[in-house]
Amino acid sequence: MITCFIRYEIDPFKKEEFAAYSRNWGEAIPRCGADLIGYFGPHEGSATTAYGVYNIDSLAAYEAYRARLAADPLGKENYAFARRERFILKEDRIFLKNVSSPAGRE
């Protein structure tokens, strides 16, 4: 299992648009095969930093998931919404593997 962390730089005047985008992914991402942990928007501190986080089995599973997401009607609509409204200024993606266990779990 790997975890994808997406760091977004968003327009601080379009936080509501990013929130709508995030809610759409809340429906589409699980349907297309990833385990969505959540999308996180600005609250205190930076008004421009946001994150999306989900688990996926492997990089090969990620490639298949991305193809399903691009073909999904809500996925297509959400990508078009982001392009049209231009609330995402920058997007960086990294894949990490959990190398610790929560306390009490062995």
N, C-alpha and C positions, 0 to 999 in steps of 0.2 A: 504494500500500500504506500502510495506517495501522496503528498498534499501540495496542491497548487495554491500559491499565494499570488494574488494579482494586486499590485499597488497602482492606484489611480491618482493622477493629479487632475482635479476637476475645477471647473469655473466656479468660484465661490458664490456667484450670483445665480447659479443654476443647480443648487443642491436639491431642490425638489425634483428636477428632471432626473438627476442621478438616482434619487430614491425610487422614482417610478421605474426606471431601468432595472434597478436592483430587485424590486418586487416581481417584475416579469421573469428575471432569471430564477427567482425563487420557485417558480412554476416549471420553467423549461429545463433547467439544469438537472433536477432529479429525474424528470421524465426521459431525458436523453442519456442517463446512465452514470452520472457522477453523484457522490454523496455530498451535498451542499452543507457546509458548516454555516455560512452566512455571508452577507454583504454588510459592510460597516461604513457608515458615512460620518462626516465631521460632526462633532458635538462641542468639545472644548479644545482649545489649542488651535491647531492648524485648521483653517477653513477650506483647505484645498486637498487634503489627503484623505483617501478612502481605500478600502480593501475589499476584495472578494476572496473567499477561502473555500476550497472543496477538496475532498479526497477522491482518488481514482486508483484502480488496481495497479496500473503500470503505464509507461509511456506509450506502449502499443494500444492499450485501452483508451488512453487519452486521444490518440489520433482518430480512433473509431468514434469516440464520443463527440469530438469536434465536428466530424462529418455529419453526424446525426443532428447536432445542434444547428449547424448551418442550413440543414434541410427542413428543420422544424418550423412550422408557420410562425409561432411566437418568437422563435430564435431569429428568423429572418426579419420579422417586424422590429425586434429590439435592436438588431444591428443597424437597420435603416433609421430608426429613431435616434440613435447615438450619432450617426453621420449627419443627419438633418439638423439636430439641435446643437451639436458641437459642444457638449458639456464636458466631454473627456478631452483633456489637453495632452495627457501622456498616460501610457499604460505599460507597466513592466510586469513580467511574469517569471516566477521562479518555482521550481519543484524541490521540495524537501522531504526527507524521510524522518519519521519520528524515531529517535534513538533513545528515548527514555520511556519508562513506564510510570503511570500515575502512582502516587503513594498507595501502598497496600495491595497493589496488583503485581503479581510475579509471573 
